[in-house]
Amino acid sequence: MATEAATATAPKPKGKKMLVIIVAVVLLLVAAGGGWFVFGRKAASEDGEEAPVEHVADKHKTPPVYLPMENMVVNLADPGGEKFAQIGITIETTDQKTSDAVKAYLPNIRSGVLMLISQRTSEELLSKDGKTKLSLDVLREVSRPLGYTVEEPEDEHEAKPKKKGEDAPRKRRAEPNPVTGILFSSFIIQ
């Protein structure tokens, strides 16, 4: 009986040793893989072979705040005046404080946006460039009451004459504009 107990316990230490070796090898492989992932990718990006992956969350510490405006129905500047547009706009801001400031000026902004759209023709608004230009003009209209200016794109060098009754230009702020985008939630032309 003593010999049976001794032979039964003898294989167990070999099994435990084998298990410890397997666990050590797995941990070594995981550590080596992690080291390669951290240091190998960093070295590759320094060589210019592979750019690091940037996440949107890394750029913005807080998510943007979206301020939807009511849909607007506007007669367009087409000959005959029979064309109209129904446009839904959402304003993207960096924080709630800016969103609240925009809300305070929303009646003025809405009026300015309606005037902008009513000066366009259906042909202008149907093109992608026309929508992009409208978006930039709306961004300018939203930013103006907050004291920010939006520069014209580099390909447009024409100086626009100032319209009669247009507000005097406000002082330009040094910090970046907290109104970061204009999004169209609907865009129907008939």
Backbone hydrogen bonds, N-H to C=O, Kabsch-Sander energy under -0.5 kcal/mol:
donor,donor_aa,acceptor,acceptor_aa,energy
5,A,1,M,-1.9
6,A,2,A,-1.7
7,T,3,T,-2.3
8,A,4,E,-1.9
9,T,5,A,-1.5
10,A,6,A,-1.0
14,K,10,A,-0.8
15,G,11,P,-2.0
16,K,12,K,-2.5
17,K,13,P,-2.4
18,M,14,K,-2.3
19,L,15,G,-2.3
20,V,16,K,-2.4
21,I,17,K,-2.2
22,I,18,M,-2.5
23,V,19,L,-2.6
24,A,20,V,-2.3
25,V,21,I,-2.4
26,V,22,I,-2.5
27,L,23,V,-2.6
28,L,24,A,-2.3
29,L,25,V,-2.5
30,V,26,V,-2.5
31,A,27,L,-2.6
32,A,28,L,-2.4
33,G,29,L,-2.7
34,G,30,V,-2.5
35,G,31,A,-2.3
36,W,32,A,-2.4
37,F,33,G,-2.5
38,V,34,G,-2.4
39,F,35,G,-2.9
40,G,35,G,-0.7
40,G,36,W,-1.5
41,R,36,W,-1.0
41,R,37,F,-0.7
42,K,38,V,-1.1
43,A,39,F,-2.3
44,A,40,G,-2.2
45,S,41,R,-2.1
46,E,42,K,-1.7
47,D,43,A,-1.6
48,G,44,A,-0.6
49,E,44,A,-1.7
50,E,44,A,-1.0
54,E,52,P,-0.5
58,D,55,H,-1.0
59,K,55,H,-1.0
59,K,56,V,-0.5
60,H,56,V,-1.8
61,K,59,K,-0.6
65,V,93,T,-2.4
67,L,91,I,-2.9
69,M,89,I,-3.0
72,M,87,I,-2.8
74,V,72,M,-0.5
74,V,85,A,-2.8
76,L,83,K,-2.5
77,A,120,R,-2.9
81,G,78,D,-1.9
85,A,74,V,-2.8
86,Q,188,I,-3.2
87,I,72,M,-2.7
87,I,85,A,-0.5
88,G,186,S,-2.5
90,T,183,L,-3.0
91,I,67,L,-2.8
92,E,181,G,-2.9
93,T,65,V,-2.9
93,T,91,I,-0.5
94,T,178,P,-2.0
99,S,95,D,-1.8
100,D,96,Q,-2.6
101,A,97,K,-1.8
102,V,98,T,-2.5
103,K,99,S,-2.2
104,A,100,D,-1.5
105,Y,101,A,-0.9
105,Y,102,V,-0.9
106,L,103,K,-1.0
108,N,105,Y,-0.5
109,I,105,Y,-2.5
110,R,106,L,-3.1
111,S,107,P,-2.0
112,G,108,N,-2.3
113,V,109,I,-2.6
114,L,110,R,-2.5
115,M,111,S,-2.0
116,L,112,G,-2.1
117,I,113,V,-2.5
118,S,114,L,-2.2
119,Q,115,M,-0.8
119,Q,116,L,-0.7
120,R,117,I,-1.8
125,L,121,T,-2.1
126,L,122,S,-1.7
127,S,123,E,-0.7
127,S,124,E,-0.8
131,K,127,S,-1.9
132,T,128,K,-2.5
133,K,129,D,-2.6
134,L,130,G,-2.3
135,S,131,K,-2.5
136,L,132,T,-2.1
137,D,133,K,-2.6
138,V,134,L,-2.7
139,L,135,S,-2.3
140,R,136,L,-2.2
141,E,137,D,-2.2
142,V,138,V,-2.5
143,S,139,L,-2.2
144,R,140,R,-1.9
146,L,143,S,-0.8
147,G,143,S,-0.5
147,G,144,R,-1.7
148,Y,143,S,-2.1
151,E,149,T,-0.5
156,E,153,P,-1.6
157,H,155,D,-0.7
160,K,158,E,-0.5
166,E,163,K,-2.0
173,R,147,G,-0.7
180,T,92,E,-1.6
180,T,178,P,-1.0
181,G,92,E,-1.5
183,L,90,T,-2.9
185,S,88,G,-2.2
185,S,183,L,-0.6
186,S,88,G,-1.2
188,I,86,Q,-2.9
190,Q,84,F,-2.8
